[in-house]
Amino acid sequence: MTSTQEEKVDNDGYLREILTKLDALSSENKAFNDKFDNYQKATQWVVQLAFSLIASATITVIITSVLRK
């Protein structure tokens, strides 16, 4: 084998290694995006729940004060 052929073989191996690492990074990124999406949805649900509880407590106080009079 000539040195040019050896360099080509080395470059091919190096490119395969880079592609393998890129695929792994891509799958890790997808997993992170899924986790982030779940976190965002859960946070939104908690905020909606808090506003619902505040609204129902406010309505309860108003109705109670109106009915006592």
Order of alpha helices (4+ residues) and beta strands (2+ residues): alpha
